[in-house]
Amino acid sequence: MLPRDPARLLHKGEASQRASFLELFFDLVFVFALTRVVARAAEDLTGRAAIDQPAAVLVGATKVLFLLLALWSVWHGTAWTTSRYDPYQPMVQATVLIALVAGMVMGVAIPRAFSINAEAFVAGYLVAQLGRSLLLAIALRGHVQQRLEVRMLITYAATAVLWILGLIFAWVGTRLLFWLPALVIEYLANRFGWPVPGLGRSAPHTWSIAGEHLAERYQQFFLVALGEAILVTGLTYAAGGRSPASTFAFALTLTISIVIWRIYFYRAGQIFADALARSRRPAHIGTSAADSHLLIIIGVITTAIGFELAITHPTEHAPLPWLAVILGGPALFMVGRSRFEYEVFNRVSPSRLVAIGLLLVLVPALLRTPTLVALAASATVLTGVALADARRAWGKPPEPPAPPI
């Protein structure tokens, strides 16, 4: 499996510019995992005790966010691997398969990841991160890219201590005190070039990436998240009583899903690969776009949680935690999408900023109104953004990308 020439692992030719079928198969695991995250969050929010206790809601939200960040870290690390290296090379495919199995283990463990399934969740995470770095560090022996993989391996090995300590000191509520710093360290290390004493850090401008491949992978994970929202919508409506109110909520969730899809792909989502190609520093744009897509994904998943709440409890008065997901999810999506638009066009459409402000203002304004009203307000605001996009582009040639760097 080890290539005789480590340079063979690098991207080459048009064939490796597109996502492989194995990568698409890998993405299916995250449809399942994200569905488990939404189910866990909805369960927390529908408990009467949780709603009446703000501290419990905050702790639950922190745990859900942590789970999302851990899943994103595994997916993101794998996506950048197949954008740095040829996804058709056996060693690279082995890293994808390891991440696939590990992601499935994490997904199964998610509902009880902080209790009886903690060992399985941590094992899946560490196998994915350490396994990928170790295999690539071995395969790239003698190549300049090996130093980057060695830095990653050392970083993940160091933070693994915190992950394992979280398993050992399993007092109630203490695991997050070990695991969250470990995840923060990993995210910061990625942001600053994986600095390691004695090895220095890797400057992003030296990272060789296949821009078209990376852009496609971000688009595909957005569709994974949106597909998960649609899956939750369908399963929740099919399992419910299908009253007129829940049917209307179901129709609104489908409308919001379609509008979110339209807003994302028009137009920055379509031409992100061209923006990377025109950028003077594509690795910097790719790194920044990772942060934007993380916000987009969290926003879509939060919106999906709101979908389940609205379909299940359409006529109940929405407490603050419910409004925070029904309106806050689309607002967070718009924040990420605005940032993404800046990375592609070096500007942000005013309609997006207006939408973010409206969604935030509506949270206190709609407090204790029926859940269905909040969902309708969210659909109205997002539809307004889509219409503003269409009006701005009417009769004009397609806008070319103009990345800021």
QUIFEN-V872579 format. One record per residue. N is the residue number from 1. OMEGA is omega in whole degrees, 0 to 359 (none if undefined). Layout:
N:OMEGA ; N:OMEGA
//
This chain:
1:181 ; 2:179 ; 3:178 ; 4:178 ; 5:182 ; 6:180 ; 7:179 ; 8:179 ; 9:185 ; 10:178 ; 11:177 ; 12:176 ; 13:182 ; 14:185 ; 15:183 ; 16:177 ; 17:181 ; 18:179 ; 19:180 ; 20:178 ; 21:178 ; 22:178 ; 23:177 ; 24:175 ; 25:177 ; 26:181 ; 27:181 ; 28:177 ; 29:184 ; 30:169 ; 31:178 ; 32:184 ; 33:180 ; 34:175 ; 35:178 ; 36:177 ; 37:180 ; 38:180 ; 39:179 ; 40:181 ; 41:180 ; 42:178 ; 43:179 ; 44:186 ; 45:181 ; 46:175 ; 47:182 ; 48:182 ; 49:181 ; 50:182 ; 51:182 ; 52:182 ; 53:183 ; 54:180 ; 55:180 ; 56:178 ; 57:181 ; 58:179 ; 59:179 ; 60:179 ; 61:179 ; 62:179 ; 63:179 ; 64:178 ; 65:179 ; 66:180 ; 67:178 ; 68:180 ; 69:178 ; 70:178 ; 71:179 ; 72:180 ; 73:179 ; 74:181 ; 75:184 ; 76:178 ; 77:179 ; 78:180 ; 79:178 ; 80:177 ; 81:181 ; 82:173 ; 83:174 ; 84:188 ; 85:183 ; 86:183 ; 87:179 ; 88:175 ; 89:184 ; 90:181 ; 91:178 ; 92:178 ; 93:177 ; 94:179 ; 95:178 ; 96:180 ; 97:177 ; 98:179 ; 99:178 ; 100:180 ; 101:180 ; 102:178 ; 103:177 ; 104:177 ; 105:178 ; 106:180 ; 107:178 ; 108:185 ; 109:190 ; 110:184 ; 111:180 ; 112:185 ; 113:181 ; 114:181 ; 115:189 ; 116:180 ; 117:184 ; 118:182 ; 119:180 ; 120:181 ; 121:181 ; 122:179 ; 123:179 ; 124:182 ; 125:184 ; 126:178 ; 127:180 ; 128:186 ; 129:181 ; 130:181 ; 131:180 ; 132:183 ; 133:181 ; 134:181 ; 135:182 ; 136:177 ; 137:178 ; 138:184 ; 139:184 ; 140:183 ; 141:178 ; 142:180 ; 143:182 ; 144:180 ; 145:181 ; 146:182 ; 147:178 ; 148:181 ; 149:177 ; 150:176 ; 151:179 ; 152:181 ; 153:179 ; 154:180 ; 155:181 ; 156:177 ; 157:179 ; 158:181 ; 159:177 ; 160:178 ; 161:179 ; 162:178 ; 163:181 ; 164:176 ; 165:177 ; 166:175 ; 167:183 ; 168:180 ; 169:190 ; 170:175 ; 171:184 ; 172:175 ; 173:184 ; 174:183 ; 175:181 ; 176:179 ; 177:176 ; 178:187 ; 179:182 ; 180:175 ; 181:178 ; 182:181 ; 183:178 ; 184:179 ; 185:180 ; 186:179 ; 187:179 ; 188:178 ; 189:178 ; 190:181 ; 191:186 ; 192:172 ; 193:177 ; 194:181 ; 195:179 ; 196:178 ; 197:180 ; 198:180 ; 199:182 ; 200:179 ; 201:181 ; 202:181 ; 203:182 ; 204:183 ; 205:178 ; 206:182 ; 207:177 ; 208:180 ; 209:173 ; 210:187 ; 211:181 ; 212:180 ; 213:181 ; 214:178 ; 215:180 ; 216:181 ; 217:176 ; 218:178 ; 219:182 ; 220:180 ; 221:172 ; 222:179 ; 223:175 ; 224:180 ; 225:179 ; 226:176 ; 227:176 ; 228:178 ; 229:179 ; 230:178 ; 231:178 ; 232:180 ; 233:181 ; 234:181 ; 235:181 ; 236:181 ; 237:180 ; 238:182 ; 239:185 ; 240:183 ; 241:179 ; 242:174 ; 243:177 ; 244:180 ; 245:180 ; 246:177 ; 247:177 ; 248:177 ; 249:178 ; 250:179 ; 251:179 ; 252:179 ; 253:177 ; 254:177 ; 255:180 ; 256:180 ; 257:180 ; 258:181 ; 259:177 ; 260:176 ; 261:182 ; 262:181 ; 263:182 ; 264:188 ; 265:177 ; 266:354 ; 267:184 ; 268:181 ; 269:180 ; 270:191 ; 271:180 ; 272:179 ; 273:178 ; 274:178 ; 275:177 ; 276:181 ; 277:182 ; 278:184 ; 279:175 ; 280:180 ; 281:185 ; 282:179 ; 283:178 ; 284:178 ; 285:179 ; 286:178 ; 287:178 ; 288:179 ; 289:176 ; 290:178 ; 291:179 ; 292:181 ; 293:174 ; 294:177 ; 295:179 ; 296:182 ; 297:179 ; 298:178 ; 299:180 ; 300:180 ; 301:177 ; 302:176 ; 303:179 ; 304:176 ; 305:177 ; 306:177 ; 307:182 ; 308:179 ; 309:184 ; 310:180 ; 311:182 ; 312:184 ; 313:187 ; 314:185 ; 315:179 ; 316:176 ; 317:186 ; 318:172 ; 319:184 ; 320:180 ; 321:179 ; 322:178 ; 323:180 ; 324:179 ; 325:183 ; 326:179 ; 327:181 ; 328:178 ; 329:176 ; 330:179 ; 331:179 ; 332:175 ; 333:181 ; 334:176 ; 335:179 ; 336:181 ; 337:177 ; 338:178 ; 339:179 ; 340:178 ; 341:178 ; 342:181 ; 343:181 ; 344:188 ; 345:182 ; 346:175 ; 347:180 ; 348:180 ; 349:179 ; 350:182 ; 351:180 ; 352:179 ; 353:177 ; 354:180 ; 355:179 ; 356:179 ; 357:180 ; 358:181 ; 359:179 ; 360:179 ; 361:182 ; 362:181 ; 363:178 ; 364:183 ; 365:183 ; 366:181 ; 367:179 ; 368:170 ; 369:178 ; 370:181 ; 371:181 ; 372:179 ; 373:179 ; 374:179 ; 375:178 ; 376:178 ; 377:178 ; 378:179 ; 379:181 ; 380:181 ; 381:182 ; 382:177 ; 383:177 ; 384:178 ; 385:179 ; 386:178 ; 387:177 ; 388:177 ; 389:181 ; 390:181 ; 391:181 ; 392:184 ; 393:186 ; 394:176 ; 395:181 ; 396:175 ; 397:180 ; 398:181 ; 399:180 ; 400:178 ; 401:178 ; 402:184 ; 403:184 ; 404:180 ; 405:none
//
